[in-house]
Amino acid sequence: MRLERVALIAAAATATAAPAPGADRSPYGLGAPATPQQIAGWDIDVRADGLGLPPGRGSVGQGRAIYAQTCAVCHGAGGEGKPMDALVGGAGSLASPNPVRTVGSYWPYATTLFDFIRRAMPFNAPQSLTPDQVYAVSAYVLYLNRILPETAVQDAHSLPRVRMPNRNGFTSPDPRPDTPPHRTTR
């Protein structure tokens, strides 16, 4: 009787785990290959050299209006912070006992600012800004940090060329391996 139950349970498990006819057969019978459209929706990273920046453009003036509407509630009217992180200030403070890490003092690439805004901001609606809006907000935050003039317009060509104050403050490539060396025990 007990052997019959085990056989019945095994048969039921095998039947429910089998993929549908015509479906790709993975080892577990789960999932489906991602479509190019699904992959494109996740492929939004931007490298330091600007690879991955989308078409679009935005000015400091446009960014001022968008920032006031979507960013100031968390980062302050002038980027001073409260309740969230400050975006402005900290120039020359990184080597001090009390470093202030902001976009203008710490971040090495302007493209990192674009990438972060595009992925994660605004906090209550991430990825809701258009590329033009992200370029504009990036330009405005860089203007607040005295990195760009008030007349600046940013796009995929100009943003990677922005020289951030801490551009040379990081070492690259990192000499450490991604994972610790493999150690065998005997």
Summary of the structure (lengths in Angstrom):
residues: 186
radius of gyration: 24.7
end to end distance: 46.9
largest distance: 83.9
contacts: 474
relative contact order: 0.15
helix: 35%
strand: 3%
